């Protein structure tokens, strides 16, 4: 880990690390693009879950959630 920024994150016990694996560049294209696509996918899942929980706390019913496009 030659870079201080990377090392400080990887060694921080208060940060949960989630390894997102990408395939070989020769098969799937740019590994940076694969990594950012994987990150966006995970963040969107987490964001959807957070929004759903927030709406449920506000008293939105399952039927209303379905009408908004959320799977309940």
PQR file with spaces between the fields and no chain letter, atoms N, CA, C, O and H, PARSE charges and radii, in Angstrom:
ATOM       1  N    UNK     1       0.839   -1.174    0.000 -0.4000 1.5000
ATOM       2  CA   UNK     1       0.000    0.000    0.000 -0.0000 2.0000
ATOM       3  C    UNK     1       0.893    1.249    0.000  0.5500 1.7000
ATOM       4  O    UNK     1       1.176    1.810    1.058 -0.5500 1.4000
ATOM       5  N    UNK     2       1.323    1.670   -1.160 -0.4000 1.5000
ATOM       6  CA   UNK     2       2.273    2.782   -1.227 -0.0000 2.0000
ATOM       7  C    UNK     2       1.640    4.161   -1.008  0.5500 1.7000
ATOM       8  O    UNK     2       2.365    5.127   -0.770 -0.5500 1.4000
ATOM       9  H    UNK     2       1.093    1.214   -2.019  0.4000 1.0000
ATOM      10  N    UNK     3       0.326    4.276   -1.083 -0.4000 1.5000
ATOM      11  CA   UNK     3      -0.318    5.585   -0.989 -0.0000 2.0000
ATOM      12  C    UNK     3      -0.978    5.765    0.369  0.5500 1.7000
ATOM      13  O    UNK     3      -1.740    4.907    0.816 -0.5500 1.4000
ATOM      14  H    UNK     3      -0.263    3.491   -1.277  0.4000 1.0000
ATOM      15  N    UNK     4      -0.686    6.876    1.020 -0.4000 1.5000
ATOM      16  CA   UNK     4      -1.194    7.148    2.371 -0.0000 2.0000
ATOM      17  C    UNK     4      -2.719    7.141    2.407  0.5500 1.7000
ATOM      18  O    UNK     4      -3.314    6.597    3.338 -0.5500 1.4000
ATOM      19  H    UNK     4      -0.068    7.573    0.657  0.4000 1.0000
ATOM      20  N    UNK     5      -3.352    7.736    1.406 -0.4000 1.5000
ATOM      21  CA   UNK     5      -4.820    7.801    1.396 -0.0000 2.0000
ATOM      22  C    UNK     5      -5.430    6.397    1.387  0.5500 1.7000
ATOM      23  O    UNK     5      -6.348    6.118    2.158 -0.5500 1.4000
ATOM      24  H    UNK     5      -2.868    8.177    0.650  0.4000 1.0000
ATOM      25  N    UNK     6      -4.933    5.528    0.535 -0.4000 1.5000
ATOM      26  CA   UNK     6      -5.434    4.155    0.469 -0.0000 2.0000
ATOM      27  C    UNK     6      -5.146    3.411    1.758  0.5500 1.7000
ATOM      28  O    UNK     6      -6.011    2.709    2.283 -0.5500 1.4000
ATOM      29  H    UNK     6      -4.186    5.754   -0.091  0.4000 1.0000
ATOM      30  N    UNK     7      -3.954    3.559    2.260 -0.4000 1.5000
ATOM      31  CA   UNK     7      -3.555    2.856    3.479 -0.0000 2.0000
ATOM      32  C    UNK     7      -4.427    3.296    4.663  0.5500 1.7000
ATOM      33  O    UNK     7      -4.846    2.463    5.467 -0.5500 1.4000
ATOM      34  H    UNK     7      -3.252    4.129    1.834  0.4000 1.0000
ATOM      35  N    UNK     8      -4.700    4.605    4.771 -0.4000 1.5000
ATOM      36  CA   UNK     8      -5.496    5.094    5.901 -0.0000 2.0000
ATOM      37  C    UNK     8      -6.916    4.531    5.871  0.5500 1.7000
ATOM      38  O    UNK     8      -7.507    4.285    6.923 -0.5500 1.4000
ATOM      39  H    UNK     8      -4.359    5.282    4.118  0.4000 1.0000
ATOM      40  N    UNK     9      -7.461    4.327    4.688 -0.4000 1.5000
ATOM      41  CA   UNK     9      -8.808    3.752    4.573 -0.0000 2.0000
ATOM      42  C    UNK     9      -8.769    2.248    4.858  0.5500 1.7000
ATOM      43  O    UNK     9      -9.577    1.739    5.634 -0.5500 1.4000
ATOM      44  H    UNK     9      -6.981    4.527    3.834  0.4000 1.0000
ATOM      45  N    UNK    10      -7.833    1.547    4.233 -0.4000 1.5000
ATOM      46  CA   UNK    10      -7.782    0.090    4.378 -0.0000 2.0000
ATOM      47  C    UNK    10      -7.433   -0.348    5.794  0.5500 1.7000
ATOM      48  O    UNK    10      -7.863   -1.415    6.231 -0.5500 1.4000
ATOM      49  H    UNK    10      -7.177    1.961    3.602  0.4000 1.0000
ATOM      50  N    UNK    11      -6.669    0.450    6.510 -0.4000 1.5000
ATOM      51  CA   UNK    11      -6.278    0.081    7.864 -0.0000 2.0000
ATOM      52  C    UNK    11      -7.239    0.610    8.928  0.5500 1.7000
ATOM      53  O    UNK    11      -7.096    0.267   10.102 -0.5500 1.4000
ATOM      54  H    UNK    11      -6.320    1.317    6.155  0.4000 1.0000
ATOM      55  N    UNK    12      -8.201    1.424    8.551 -0.4000 1.5000
ATOM      56  CA   UNK    12      -9.155    1.991    9.506 -0.0000 2.0000
ATOM      57  C    UNK    12     -10.182    0.940    9.899  0.5500 1.7000
ATOM      58  O    UNK    12     -10.936    0.454    9.055 -0.5500 1.4000
ATOM      59  H    UNK    12      -8.317    1.703    7.597  0.4000 1.0000
ATOM      60  N    UNK    13     -10.211    0.593   11.174 -0.4000 1.5000
ATOM      61  CA   UNK    13     -11.126   -0.451   11.648 -0.0000 2.0000
ATOM      62  C    UNK    13     -12.571    0.020   11.722  0.5500 1.7000
ATOM      63  O    UNK    13     -13.478   -0.796   11.882 -0.5500 1.4000
ATOM      64  H    UNK    13      -9.599    0.988   11.859  0.4000 1.0000
ATOM      65  N    UNK    14     -12.800    1.332   11.607 -0.4000 1.5000
ATOM      66  CA   UNK    14     -14.153    1.875   11.684 -0.0000 2.0000
ATOM      67  C    UNK    14     -14.844    1.953   10.316  0.5500 1.7000
ATOM      68  O    UNK    14     -16.007    2.343   10.222 -0.5500 1.4000
ATOM      69  H    UNK    14     -12.064    1.995   11.477  0.4000 1.0000
ATOM      70  N    UNK    15     -14.122    1.581    9.275 -0.4000 1.5000
ATOM      71  CA   UNK    15     -14.687    1.582    7.924 -0.0000 2.0000
ATOM      72  C    UNK    15     -14.901    0.140    7.494  0.5500 1.7000
ATOM      73  O    UNK    15     -13.972   -0.667    7.509 -0.5500 1.4000
ATOM      74  H    UNK    15     -13.177    1.263    9.353  0.4000 1.0000
ATOM      75  N    UNK    16     -16.142   -0.179    7.108 -0.4000 1.5000
ATOM      76  CA   UNK    16     -16.440   -1.508    6.606 -0.0000 2.0000
ATOM      77  C    UNK    16     -16.040   -1.573    5.141  0.5500 1.7000
ATOM      78  O    UNK    16     -16.479   -0.758    4.330 -0.5500 1.4000
ATOM      79  H    UNK    16     -16.897    0.477    7.096  0.4000 1.0000
ATOM      80  N    UNK    17     -15.216   -2.537    4.816 -0.4000 1.5000
ATOM      81  CA   UNK    17     -14.756   -2.700    3.432 -0.0000 2.0000
ATOM      82  C    UNK    17     -15.606   -3.754    2.739  0.5500 1.7000
ATOM      83  O    UNK    17     -15.868   -4.818    3.301 -0.5500 1.4000
ATOM      84  H    UNK    17     -14.860   -3.199    5.475  0.4000 1.0000
ATOM      85  N    UNK    18     -16.032   -3.461    1.530 -0.4000 1.5000
ATOM      86  CA   UNK    18     -16.811   -4.397    0.724 -0.0000 2.0000
ATOM      87  C    UNK    18     -16.032   -4.639   -0.564  0.5500 1.7000
ATOM      88  O    UNK    18     -15.963   -3.748   -1.411 -0.5500 1.4000
ATOM      89  H    UNK    18     -15.820   -2.597    1.073  0.4000 1.0000
ATOM      90  N    UNK    19     -15.442   -5.826   -0.733 -0.4000 1.5000
ATOM      91  CA   UNK    19     -14.684   -6.068   -1.960 -0.0000 2.0000
ATOM      92  C    UNK    19     -15.630   -6.267   -3.148  0.5500 1.7000
ATOM      93  O    UNK    19     -16.482   -7.156   -3.135 -0.5500 1.4000
ATOM      94  H    UNK    19     -15.497   -6.549   -0.045  0.4000 1.0000
ATOM      95  N    UNK    20     -15.471   -5.440   -4.155 -0.4000 1.5000
ATOM      96  CA   UNK    20     -16.266   -5.550   -5.378 -0.0000 2.0000
ATOM      97  C    UNK    20     -15.317   -5.998   -6.483  0.5500 1.7000
ATOM      98  O    UNK    20     -14.473   -5.225   -6.937 -0.5500 1.4000
ATOM      99  H    UNK    20     -14.780   -4.718   -4.166  0.4000 1.0000
ATOM     100  N    UNK    21     -15.456   -7.236   -6.907 -0.4000 1.5000
ATOM     101  CA   UNK    21     -14.532   -7.830   -7.869 -0.0000 2.0000
ATOM     102  C    UNK    21     -14.937   -7.489   -9.291  0.5500 1.7000
ATOM     103  O    UNK    21     -16.124   -7.412   -9.608 -0.5500 1.4000
ATOM     104  H    UNK    21     -16.142   -7.864   -6.538  0.4000 1.0000
ATOM     105  N    UNK    22     -13.950   -7.287  -10.139 -0.4000 1.5000
ATOM     106  CA   UNK    22     -14.196   -7.054  -11.562 -0.0000 2.0000
ATOM     107  C    UNK    22     -13.486   -8.139  -12.358  0.5500 1.7000
ATOM     108  O    UNK    22     -12.516   -8.732  -11.885 -0.5500 1.4000
ATOM     109  H    UNK    22     -12.986   -7.349   -9.882  0.4000 1.0000
ATOM     110  N    UNK    23     -13.962   -8.391  -13.546 -0.4000 1.5000
ATOM     111  CA   UNK    23     -13.378   -9.425  -14.389 -0.0000 2.0000
ATOM     112  C    UNK    23     -12.156   -8.928  -15.127  0.5500 1.7000
ATOM     113  O    UNK    23     -11.787   -7.758  -15.014 -0.5500 1.4000
ATOM     114  H    UNK    23     -14.750   -7.909  -13.931  0.4000 1.0000
ATOM     115  N    UNK    24     -11.530   -9.806  -15.878 -0.4000 1.5000
ATOM     116  CA   UNK    24     -10.340   -9.428  -16.644 -0.0000 2.0000
ATOM     117  C    UNK    24     -10.671   -8.365  -17.697  0.5500 1.7000
ATOM     118  O    UNK    24     -11.731   -8.404  -18.323 -0.5500 1.4000
ATOM     119  H    UNK    24     -11.830  -10.756  -15.970  0.4000 1.0000
ATOM     120  N    UNK    25      -9.769   -7.439  -17.875 -0.4000 1.5000
ATOM     121  CA   UNK    25      -9.990   -6.345  -18.814 -0.0000 2.0000
ATOM     122  C    UNK    25     -10.186   -6.845  -20.240  0.5500 1.7000
ATOM     123  O    UNK    25     -10.959   -6.259  -20.997 -0.5500 1.4000
ATOM     124  H    UNK    25      -8.909   -7.407  -17.367  0.4000 1.0000
ATOM     125  N    UNK    26      -9.508   -7.905  -20.611 -0.4000 1.5000
ATOM     126  CA   UNK    26      -9.595   -8.379  -21.994 -0.0000 2.0000
ATOM     127  C    UNK    26     -10.988   -8.900  -22.335  0.5500 1.7000
ATOM     128  O    UNK    26     -11.368   -8.923  -23.506 -0.5500 1.4000
ATOM     129  H    UNK    26      -8.880   -8.382  -19.996  0.4000 1.0000
ATOM     130  N    UNK    27     -11.745   -9.314  -21.339 -0.4000 1.5000
ATOM     131  CA   UNK    27     -13.085   -9.838  -21.603 -0.0000 2.0000
ATOM     132  C    UNK    27     -14.138   -8.745  -21.499  0.5500 1.7000
ATOM     133  O    UNK    27     -14.994   -8.613  -22.373 -0.5500 1.4000
ATOM     134  H    UNK    27     -11.437   -9.296  -20.388  0.4000 1.0000
ATOM     135  N    UNK    28     -14.073   -7.976  -20.446 -0.4000 1.5000
ATOM     136  CA   UNK    28     -15.160   -7.035  -20.174 -0.0000 2.0000
ATOM     137  C    UNK    28     -14.873   -5.584  -20.436  0.5500 1.7000
ATOM     138  O    UNK    28     -15.738   -4.752  -20.162 -0.5500 1.4000
ATOM     139  H    UNK    28     -13.378   -8.083  -19.735  0.4000 1.0000
ATOM     140  N    UNK    29     -13.722   -5.222  -20.945 -0.4000 1.5000
ATOM     141  CA   UNK    29     -13.424   -3.813  -21.174 -0.0000 2.0000
ATOM     142  C    UNK    29     -12.634   -3.222  -20.031  0.5500 1.7000
ATOM     143  O    UNK    29     -11.926   -3.935  -19.320 -0.5500 1.4000
ATOM     144  H    UNK    29     -13.019   -5.897  -21.168  0.4000 1.0000
ATOM     145  N    UNK    30     -12.752   -1.936  -19.856 -0.4000 1.5000
ATOM     146  CA   UNK    30     -11.976   -1.205  -18.861 -0.0000 2.0000
ATOM     147  C    UNK    30     -12.299   -1.669  -17.443  0.5500 1.7000
ATOM     148  O    UNK    30     -13.466   -1.720  -17.054 -0.5500 1.4000
ATOM     149  H    UNK    30     -13.328   -1.357  -20.434  0.4000 1.0000
ATOM     150  N    UNK    31     -11.270   -2.005  -16.675 -0.4000 1.5000
ATOM     151  CA   UNK    31     -11.500   -2.430  -15.289 -0.0000 2.0000
ATOM     152  C    UNK    31     -11.987   -1.270  -14.436  0.5500 1.7000
ATOM     153  O    UNK    31     -12.748   -1.477  -13.491 -0.5500 1.4000
ATOM     154  H    UNK    31     -10.322   -1.963  -16.990  0.4000 1.0000
ATOM     155  N    UNK    32     -11.556   -0.042  -14.757 -0.4000 1.5000
ATOM     156  CA   UNK    32     -12.072    1.115  -14.007 -0.0000 2.0000
ATOM     157  C    UNK    32     -13.556    1.286  -14.256  0.5500 1.7000
ATOM     158  O    UNK    32     -14.309    1.605  -13.335 -0.5500 1.4000
ATOM     159  H    UNK    32     -10.938    0.126  -15.524  0.4000 1.0000
ATOM     160  N    UNK    33     -13.984    1.078  -15.493 -0.4000 1.5000
ATOM     161  CA   UNK    33     -15.394    1.201  -15.809 -0.0000 2.0000
ATOM     162  C    UNK    33     -16.184    0.103  -15.104  0.5500 1.7000
ATOM     163  O    UNK    33     -17.274    0.356  -14.592 -0.5500 1.4000
ATOM     164  H    UNK    33     -13.373    0.819  -16.241  0.4000 1.0000
ATOM     165  N    UNK    34     -15.641   -1.114  -15.074 -0.4000 1.5000
ATOM     166  CA   UNK    34     -16.315   -2.201  -14.372 -0.0000 2.0000
ATOM     167  C    UNK    34     -16.439   -1.875  -12.885  0.5500 1.7000
ATOM     168  O    UNK    34     -17.494   -2.084  -12.286 -0.5500 1.4000
ATOM     169  H    UNK    34     -14.755   -1.319  -15.490  0.4000 1.0000
ATOM     170  N    UNK    35     -15.365   -1.364  -12.294 -0.4000 1.5000
ATOM     171  CA   UNK    35     -15.375   -1.046  -10.871 -0.0000 2.0000
ATOM     172  C    UNK    35     -16.393    0.042  -10.564  0.5500 1.7000
ATOM     173  O    UNK    35     -17.135   -0.067   -9.589 -0.5500 1.4000
ATOM     174  H    UNK    35     -14.508   -1.194  -12.780  0.4000 1.0000
ATOM     175  N    UNK    36     -16.438    1.084  -11.377 -0.4000 1.5000
ATOM     176  CA   UNK    36     -17.400    2.154  -11.100 -0.0000 2.0000
ATOM     177  C    UNK    36     -18.827    1.672  -11.316  0.5500 1.7000
ATOM     178  O    UNK    36     -19.730    2.104  -10.598 -0.5500 1.4000
ATOM     179  H    UNK    36     -15.835    1.173  -12.169  0.4000 1.0000
ATOM     180  N    UNK    37     -19.056    0.794  -12.279 -0.4000 1.5000
ATOM     181  CA   UNK    37     -20.386    0.236  -12.485 -0.0000 2.0000
ATOM     182  C    UNK    37     -20.801   -0.607  -11.285  0.5500 1.7000
ATOM     183  O    UNK    37     -21.946   -0.525  -10.839 -0.5500 1.4000
ATOM     184  H    UNK    37     -18.323    0.443  -12.861  0.4000 1.0000
ATOM     185  N    UNK    38     -19.894   -1.406  -10.765 -0.4000 1.5000
ATOM     186  CA   UNK    38     -20.182   -2.215   -9.580 -0.0000 2.0000
ATOM     187  C    UNK    38     -20.485   -1.327   -8.379  0.5500 1.7000
ATOM     188  O    UNK    38     -21.416   -1.592   -7.620 -0.5500 1.4000
ATOM     189  H    UNK    38     -18.964   -1.473  -11.128  0.4000 1.0000
ATOM     190  N    UNK    39     -19.698   -0.278   -8.214 -0.4000 1.5000
ATOM     191  CA   UNK    39     -19.924    0.642   -7.098 -0.0000 2.0000
ATOM     192  C    UNK    39     -21.278    1.328   -7.224  0.5500 1.7000
ATOM     193  O    UNK    39     -22.004    1.443   -6.237 -0.5500 1.4000
ATOM     194  H    UNK    39     -18.941   -0.063   -8.830  0.4000 1.0000
ATOM     195  N    UNK    40     -21.622    1.778   -8.407 -0.4000 1.5000
ATOM     196  CA   UNK    40     -22.914    2.432   -8.616 -0.0000 2.0000
ATOM     197  C    UNK    40     -24.064    1.481   -8.325  0.5500 1.7000
ATOM     198  O    UNK    40     -25.075    1.889   -7.754 -0.5500 1.4000
ATOM     199  H    UNK    40     -21.032    1.685   -9.209  0.4000 1.0000
ATOM     200  N    UNK    41     -23.922    0.220   -8.709 -0.4000 1.5000
ATOM     201  CA   UNK    41     -24.953   -0.778   -8.460 -0.0000 2.0000
ATOM     202  C    UNK    41     -25.170   -0.971   -6.962  0.5500 1.7000
ATOM     203  O    UNK    41     -26.307   -0.977   -6.492 -0.5500 1.4000
ATOM     204  H    UNK    41     -23.100   -0.111   -9.172  0.4000 1.0000
ATOM     205  N    UNK    42     -24.084   -1.129   -6.218 -0.4000 1.5000
ATOM     206  CA   UNK    42     -24.187   -1.334   -4.770 -0.0000 2.0000
ATOM     207  C    UNK    42     -24.771   -0.100   -4.092  0.5500 1.7000
ATOM     208  O    UNK    42     -25.643   -0.219   -3.231 -0.5500 1.4000
ATOM     209  H    UNK    42     -23.160   -1.125   -6.600  0.4000 1.0000
ATOM     210  N    UNK    43     -24.301    1.073   -4.469 -0.4000 1.5000
ATOM     211  CA   UNK    43     -24.820    2.300   -3.862 -0.0000 2.0000
ATOM     212  C    UNK    43     -26.306    2.472   -4.166  0.5500 1.7000
ATOM     213  O    UNK    43     -27.062    2.904   -3.296 -0.5500 1.4000
ATOM     214  H    UNK    43     -23.593    1.170   -5.169  0.4000 1.0000
ATOM     215  N    UNK    44     -26.734    2.144   -5.373 -0.4000 1.5000
ATOM     216  CA   UNK    44     -28.157    2.279   -5.708 -0.0000 2.0000
ATOM     217  C    UNK    44     -29.015    1.316   -4.899  0.5500 1.7000
ATOM     218  O    UNK    44     -30.125    1.671   -4.501 -0.5500 1.4000
ATOM     219  H    UNK    44     -26.119    1.793   -6.079  0.4000 1.0000
ATOM     220  N    UNK    45     -28.527    0.111   -4.649 -0.4000 1.5000
ATOM     221  CA   UNK    45     -29.264   -0.839   -3.807 -0.0000 2.0000
ATOM     222  C    UNK    45     -29.394   -0.292   -2.389  0.5500 1.7000
ATOM     223  O    UNK    45     -30.476   -0.322   -1.803 -0.5500 1.4000
ATOM     224  H    UNK    45     -27.626   -0.177   -4.972  0.4000 1.0000
ATOM     225  N    UNK    46     -28.288    0.206   -1.843 -0.4000 1.5000
ATOM     226  CA   UNK    46     -28.313    0.763   -0.492 -0.0000 2.0000
ATOM     227  C    UNK    46     -29.210    1.988   -0.401  0.5500 1.7000
ATOM     228  O    UNK    46     -29.938    2.156    0.577 -0.5500 1.4000
ATOM     229  H    UNK    46     -27.410    0.230   -2.319  0.4000 1.0000
ATOM     230  N    UNK    47     -29.162    2.838   -1.410 -0.4000 1.5000
ATOM     231  CA   UNK    47     -30.003    4.028   -1.424 -0.0000 2.0000
ATOM     232  C    UNK    47     -31.480    3.664   -1.501  0.5500 1.7000
ATOM     233  O    UNK    47     -32.305    4.260   -0.808 -0.5500 1.4000
ATOM     234  H    UNK    47     -28.570    2.701   -2.204  0.4000 1.0000
ATOM     235  N    UNK    48     -31.815    2.688   -2.340 -0.4000 1.5000
ATOM     236  CA   UNK    48     -33.208    2.256   -2.444 -0.0000 2.0000
ATOM     237  C    UNK    48     -33.704    1.699   -1.112  0.5500 1.7000
ATOM     238  O    UNK    48     -34.829    1.978   -0.697 -0.5500 1.4000
ATOM     239  H    UNK    48     -31.144    2.205   -2.903  0.4000 1.0000
ATOM     240  N    UNK    49     -32.866    0.917   -0.449 -0.4000 1.5000
ATOM     241  CA   UNK    49     -33.236    0.357    0.851 -0.0000 2.0000
ATOM     242  C    UNK    49     -33.447    1.466    1.887  0.5500 1.7000
ATOM     243  O    UNK    49     -34.397    1.410    2.667 -0.5500 1.4000
ATOM     244  H    UNK    49     -31.952    0.690   -0.786  0.4000 1.0000
ATOM     245  N    UNK    50     -32.571    2.465    1.897 -0.4000 1.5000
ATOM     246  CA   UNK    50     -32.687    3.572    2.838 -0.0000 2.0000
ATOM     247  C    UNK    50     -33.953    4.387    2.586  0.5500 1.7000
ATOM     248  O    UNK    50     -34.650    4.766    3.528 -0.5500 1.4000
ATOM     249  H    UNK    50     -31.799    2.510    1.263  0.4000 1.0000
ATOM     250  N    UNK    51     -34.247    4.652    1.325 -0.4000 1.5000
ATOM     251  CA   UNK    51     -35.452    5.415    0.990 -0.0000 2.0000
ATOM     252  C    UNK    51     -36.695    4.632    1.382  0.5500 1.7000
ATOM     253  O    UNK    51     -37.641    5.196    1.931 -0.5500 1.4000
ATOM     254  H    UNK    51     -33.681    4.344    0.560  0.4000 1.0000
ATOM     255  N    UNK    52     -36.695    3.335    1.103 -0.4000 1.5000
ATOM     256  CA   UNK    52     -37.839    2.496    1.469 -0.0000 2.0000
ATOM     257  C    UNK    52     -38.069    2.530    2.975  0.5500 1.7000
ATOM     258  O    UNK    52     -39.203    2.701    3.422 -0.5500 1.4000
ATOM     259  H    UNK    52     -35.927    2.876    0.657  0.4000 1.0000
ATOM     260  N    UNK    53     -37.010    2.369    3.762 -0.4000 1.5000
ATOM     261  CA   UNK    53     -37.142    2.401    5.221 -0.0000 2.0000
ATOM     262  C    UNK    53     -37.623    3.761    5.702  0.5500 1.7000
ATOM     263  O    UNK    53     -38.436    3.840    6.623 -0.5500 1.4000
ATOM     264  H    UNK    53     -36.089    2.229    3.399  0.4000 1.0000
ATOM     265  N    UNK    54     -37.132    4.832    5.091 -0.4000 1.5000
ATOM     266  CA   UNK    54     -37.568    6.171    5.474 -0.0000 2.0000
ATOM     267  C    UNK    54     -39.050    6.373    5.172  0.5500 1.7000
ATOM     268  O    UNK    54     -39.779    6.955    5.976 -0.5500 1.4000
ATOM     269  H    UNK    54     -36.472    4.769    4.343  0.4000 1.0000
ATOM     270  N    UNK    55     -39.492    5.891    4.012 -0.4000 1.5000
ATOM     271  CA   UNK    55     -40.903    6.031    3.654 -0.0000 2.0000
ATOM     272  C    UNK    55     -41.781    5.209    4.582  0.5500 1.7000
ATOM     273  O    UNK    55     -42.866    5.658    4.952 -0.5500 1.4000
ATOM     274  H    UNK    55     -38.900    5.418    3.360  0.4000 1.0000
ATOM     275  N    UNK    56     -41.343    4.019    4.966 -0.4000 1.5000
ATOM     276  CA   UNK    56     -42.121    3.179    5.870 -0.0000 2.0000
ATOM     277  C    UNK    56     -42.247    3.865    7.229  0.5500 1.7000
ATOM     278  O    UNK    56     -43.313    3.833    7.844 -0.5500 1.4000
ATOM     279  H    UNK    56     -40.462    3.654    4.665  0.4000 1.0000
ATOM     280  N    UNK    57     -41.162    4.486    7.700 -0.4000 1.5000
ATOM     281  CA   UNK    57     -41.207    5.210    8.970 -0.0000 2.0000
ATOM     282  C    UNK    57     -42.182    6.378    8.917  0.5500 1.7000
ATOM     283  O    UNK    57     -42.752    6.766    9.937 -0.5500 1.4000
ATOM     284  H    UNK    57     -40.296    4.512    7.201  0.4000 1.0000
ATOM     285  N    UNK    58     -42.371    6.936    7.727 -0.4000 1.5000
ATOM     286  CA   UNK    58     -43.302    8.058    7.571 -0.0000 2.0000
ATOM     287  C    UNK    58     -44.741    7.586    7.441  0.5500 1.7000
ATOM     288  O    UNK    58     -45.656    8.402    7.339 -0.5500 1.4000
ATOM     289  H    UNK    58     -41.908    6.621    6.899  0.4000 1.0000
ATOM     290  N    UNK    59     -44.946    6.288    7.445 -0.4000 1.5000
ATOM     291  CA   UNK    59     -46.300    5.749    7.393 -0.0000 2.0000
ATOM     292  C    UNK    59     -46.817    5.451    6.005  0.5500 1.7000
ATOM     293  O    UNK    59     -48.027    5.323    5.819 -0.5500 1.4000
ATOM     294  H    UNK    59     -44.202    5.624    7.528  0.4000 1.0000
ATOM     295  N    UNK    60     -45.943    5.335    5.027 -0.4000 1.5000
ATOM     296  CA   UNK    60     -46.369    4.996    3.666 -0.0000 2.0000
ATOM     297  C    UNK    60     -46.693    3.504    3.627  0.5500 1.7000
ATOM     298  O    UNK    60     -45.900    2.675    4.071 -0.5500 1.4000
ATOM     299  H    UNK    60     -44.960    5.438    5.177  0.4000 1.0000
ATOM     300  N    UNK    61     -47.857    3.178    3.095 -0.4000 1.5000
ATOM     301  CA   UNK    61     -48.306    1.785    3.072 -0.0000 2.0000
ATOM     302  C    UNK    61     -47.592    0.992    1.981  0.5500 1.7000
ATOM     303  O    UNK    61     -46.952    1.563    1.098 -0.5500 1.4000
ATOM     304  H    UNK    61     -48.502    3.852    2.734  0.4000 1.0000
ATOM     305  N    UNK    62     -47.715   -0.345    2.056 -0.4000 1.5000
ATOM     306  CA   UNK    62     -47.126   -1.213    1.036 -0.0000 2.0000
ATOM     307  C    UNK    62     -47.699   -0.910   -0.346  0.5500 1.7000
ATOM     308  O    UNK    62     -46.976   -0.937   -1.342 -0.5500 1.4000
ATOM     309  H    UNK    62     -48.235   -0.809    2.772  0.4000 1.0000
ATOM     310  N    UNK    63     -49.002   -0.620   -0.404 -0.4000 1.5000
ATOM     311  CA   UNK    63     -49.634   -0.313   -1.686 -0.0000 2.0000
ATOM     312  C    UNK    63     -49.062    0.971   -2.276  0.5500 1.7000
ATOM     313  O    UNK    63     -48.825    1.056   -3.481 -0.5500 1.4000
ATOM     314  H    UNK    63     -49.590   -0.598    0.405  0.4000 1.0000
ATOM     315  N    UNK    64     -48.840    1.973   -1.419 -0.4000 1.5000
ATOM     316  CA   UNK    64     -48.271    3.234   -1.891 -0.0000 2.0000
ATOM     317  C    UNK    64     -46.819    3.035   -2.363  0.5500 1.7000
ATOM     318  O    UNK    64     -46.398    3.621   -3.360 -0.5500 1.4000
ATOM     319  H    UNK    64     -49.032    1.904   -0.440  0.4000 1.0000
ATOM     320  N    UNK    65     -46.061    2.202   -1.633 -0.4000 1.5000
ATOM     321  CA   UNK    65     -44.698    1.913   -2.044 -0.0000 2.0000
ATOM     322  C    UNK    65     -44.672    1.238   -3.408  0.5500 1.7000
ATOM     323  O    UNK    65     -43.851    1.585   -4.257 -0.5500 1.4000
ATOM     324  H    UNK    65     -46.402    1.726   -0.823  0.4000 1.0000
ATOM     325  N    UNK    66     -45.572    0.271   -3.625 -0.4000 1.5000
ATOM     326  CA   UNK    66     -45.658   -0.398   -4.920 -0.0000 2.0000
ATOM     327  C    UNK    66     -46.016    0.586   -6.030  0.5500 1.7000
ATOM     328  O    UNK    66     -45.493    0.497   -7.141 -0.5500 1.4000
ATOM     329  H    UNK    66     -46.239   -0.011   -2.936  0.4000 1.0000
ATOM     330  N    UNK    67     -46.912    1.526   -5.720 -0.4000 1.5000
ATOM     331  CA   UNK    67     -47.306    2.533   -6.718 -0.0000 2.0000
ATOM     332  C    UNK    67     -46.126    3.438   -7.072  0.5500 1.7000
ATOM     333  O    UNK    67     -46.056    3.969   -8.181 -0.5500 1.4000
ATOM     334  H    UNK    67     -47.336    1.599   -4.818  0.4000 1.0000
ATOM     335  N    UNK    68     -45.199    3.610   -6.126 -0.4000 1.5000
ATOM     336  CA   UNK    68     -44.007    4.415   -6.370 -0.0000 2.0000
ATOM     337  C    UNK    68     -42.911    3.610   -7.071  0.5500 1.7000
ATOM     338  O    UNK    68     -41.884    4.165   -7.459 -0.5500 1.4000
ATOM     339  H    UNK    68     -45.256    3.179   -5.225  0.4000 1.0000
ATOM     340  N    UNK    69     -43.128    2.311   -7.232 -0.4000 1.5000
ATOM     341  CA   UNK    69     -42.159    1.476   -7.947 -0.0000 2.0000
ATOM     342  C    UNK    69     -41.211    0.695   -7.038  0.5500 1.7000
ATOM     343  O    UNK    69     -40.247    0.107   -7.528 -0.5500 1.4000
ATOM     344  H    UNK    69     -43.963    1.859   -6.917  0.4000 1.0000
ATOM     345  N    UNK    70     -41.458    0.674   -5.738 -0.4000 1.5000
ATOM     346  CA   UNK    70     -40.614   -0.078   -4.806 -0.0000 2.0000
ATOM     347  C    UNK    70     -41.177   -1.477   -4.636  0.5500 1.7000
ATOM     348  O    UNK    70     -42.390   -1.678   -4.586 -0.5500 1.4000
ATOM     349  H    UNK    70     -42.241    1.152   -5.340  0.4000 1.0000
ATOM     350  N    UNK    71     -40.265   -2.444   -4.547 -0.4000 1.5000
ATOM     351  CA   UNK    71     -40.656   -3.821   -4.248 -0.0000 2.0000
ATOM     352  C    UNK    71     -40.721   -3.970   -2.731  0.5500 1.7000
ATOM     353  O    UNK    71     -39.755   -3.664   -2.032 -0.5500 1.4000
ATOM     354  H    UNK    71     -39.279   -2.281   -4.587  0.4000 1.0000
ATOM     355  N    UNK    72     -41.848   -4.436   -2.227 -0.4000 1.5000
ATOM     356  CA   UNK    72     -41.977   -4.578   -0.771 -0.0000 2.0000
ATOM     357  C    UNK    72     -42.046   -6.026   -0.381  0.5500 1.7000
ATOM     358  O    UNK    72     -42.155   -6.342    0.804 -0.5500 1.4000
ATOM     359  H    UNK    72     -42.633   -4.685   -2.795  0.4000 1.0000
